[in-house]
Structure formats: C-alpha cells, structure tokens
Amino acid sequence: MEILSQTDTLLRESGFRTTRLSPELLCFEDDCVIGGQVGFGDHIRVLTGAVIGSKAGVLPGKIVRPGVWWGIPIQPLDEYKRLNAHISRLPQVRRELKELTERVKMLENELRESEK
C-alpha cells in the first residue's frame, strides 16, 4: 500500500507530471512550496518548510531542508542572488581584466626599455 503525504496528493491532483511519483523516488512532506517548472531527480526528499523557486533543479538524492532554495542546482536563495549578481558583472570584469593585462604588458615593455 502506497502512503502519500497531503503534498504528494496535491501534486498529483494539480497535474505534477511523472509516472513514478512514489515515496521511494520523490517524497514531499507537508507544508512545502514548489514553484513552477522545477525539475526533480530521483530519490529526493523535500522537508516541511522548504520553498523551491521556479525553474530550479533538484539533483538526484538531494534532501531539501527548510528554507528558500533557488537555481540549478538548487542552493540557498542568498547564495543564488549573490552568484547572479556576480554573473551579471562578468562582461565588465572581463573588459577590466583585458585593459589591465594590456597596461601590465605596456609597463613591462617600458621597464625593459629603460633598463637598456
């Protein structure tokens, strides 16, 4: 006999797409919140109080503890936001690194010429 939590039952009733929703493969405890288009690997467990943001990815074998989670793979929301802020700055950092590399080369050349 299959035992389902209220959350498992609600997921099935709301059209959660899987043919293998069972306690052995996916376990959702009560009072967890899951955004749209979240991908789940096999053998995961979402504990009470966990909030998973939309379009996140939960890796196989993961236990999602209480808190707010986001990203692919999921990570705490604060860490996800910090990484996204850094990623959005990558083009600027790349330009600055290129300029600094050119300046270092120029200064090395000037130093070599002044030593002659």
C-alpha positions as CSV (number, residue, x, y, z in Angstrom):
1,M,0.0,0.0,0.0
2,E,1.4,3.4,-1.0
3,I,1.4,6.1,1.6
4,L,1.3,9.7,0.3
5,S,1.5,13.0,2.2
6,Q,-1.0,15.7,1.6
7,T,1.6,17.4,-0.6
8,D,2.1,14.3,-2.7
9,T,-1.7,14.1,-3.2
10,L,-2.0,17.7,-4.1
11,L,0.9,17.4,-6.6
12,R,-0.9,14.5,-8.3
13,E,-4.2,16.4,-8.4
14,S,-2.6,19.5,-9.8
15,G,-1.0,17.7,-12.7
16,F,2.5,17.1,-11.5
17,R,4.0,15.2,-14.4
18,T,5.7,11.9,-13.5
19,T,4.7,8.3,-13.9
20,R,6.9,7.4,-10.9
21,L,5.7,9.6,-8.0
22,S,6.2,7.3,-5.0
23,P,7.7,7.6,-1.6
24,E,10.8,5.7,-2.7
25,L,11.6,8.1,-5.5
26,L,10.1,11.5,-4.6
27,C,8.9,12.5,-1.2
28,F,7.3,15.8,-0.4
29,E,6.5,16.5,3.2
30,D,3.5,18.7,4.1
31,D,3.8,22.5,4.0
32,C,6.5,22.8,1.4
33,V,6.2,25.2,-1.5
34,I,7.3,24.4,-5.0
35,G,7.4,26.9,-7.9
36,G,6.6,26.2,-11.5
37,Q,8.8,24.2,-13.8
38,V,11.0,22.8,-11.1
39,G,13.0,19.7,-12.2
40,F,13.4,16.8,-9.7
41,G,15.9,14.0,-9.9
42,D,15.1,10.6,-8.4
43,H,15.3,9.8,-4.7
44,I,14.8,13.3,-3.4
45,R,13.0,14.4,-0.2
46,V,11.6,17.9,0.3
47,L,11.2,18.5,4.0
48,T,8.5,20.6,5.7
49,G,9.2,24.3,5.4
50,A,11.2,24.1,2.2
51,V,10.5,26.6,-0.5
52,I,11.8,25.9,-4.0
53,G,11.8,28.7,-6.5
54,S,10.5,28.3,-10.1
55,K,12.8,26.8,-12.8
56,A,15.1,25.3,-10.1
57,G,16.7,21.9,-10.4
58,V,16.9,19.4,-7.6
59,L,19.7,16.9,-8.1
60,P,19.1,13.1,-7.5
61,G,19.5,12.0,-3.9
62,K,19.1,15.5,-2.5
63,I,17.3,16.3,0.8
64,V,15.9,19.8,0.6
65,R,15.9,21.2,4.1
66,P,13.6,24.0,5.4
67,G,14.5,27.4,3.8
68,V,14.3,29.1,0.5
69,W,16.1,27.4,-2.4
70,W,16.7,28.5,-6.0
71,G,18.8,27.8,-9.0
72,I,20.3,24.9,-10.9
73,P,21.3,23.0,-8.9
74,I,19.3,24.4,-6.0
75,Q,21.2,26.5,-3.5
76,P,20.2,28.8,-0.7
77,L,18.4,31.9,-2.0
78,D,21.0,34.4,-0.6
79,E,23.9,32.5,-2.3
80,Y,21.9,32.2,-5.6
81,K,21.3,36.0,-5.6
82,R,24.9,36.7,-4.8
83,L,26.1,34.5,-7.6
84,N,23.6,36.0,-10.1
85,A,24.9,39.5,-9.2
86,H,28.5,38.4,-9.9
87,I,27.5,36.7,-13.2
88,S,25.8,39.9,-14.4
89,R,29.1,41.7,-13.8
90,L,31.3,39.2,-15.8
91,P,31.3,41.2,-19.1
92,Q,32.5,44.3,-17.2
93,V,35.1,42.3,-15.2
94,R,36.4,40.7,-18.5
95,R,36.8,44.2,-20.1
96,E,38.7,45.5,-17.0
97,L,40.9,42.4,-16.9
98,K,41.8,42.9,-20.6
99,E,42.6,46.5,-20.0
100,L,44.8,45.7,-17.0
101,T,46.6,43.0,-18.9
102,E,47.4,45.4,-21.7
103,R,48.6,48.0,-19.2
104,V,50.9,45.4,-17.5
105,K,52.4,44.5,-20.8
106,M,52.9,48.1,-21.7
107,L,54.6,48.8,-18.3
108,E,56.8,45.7,-18.7
109,N,57.9,46.9,-22.1
110,E,58.7,50.4,-20.7
111,L,60.7,48.8,-17.9
112,R,62.7,46.7,-20.2
113,E,63.5,49.7,-22.5
114,S,64.5,51.8,-19.5
115,E,66.9,49.1,-18.3
116,K,68.8,49.1,-21.6
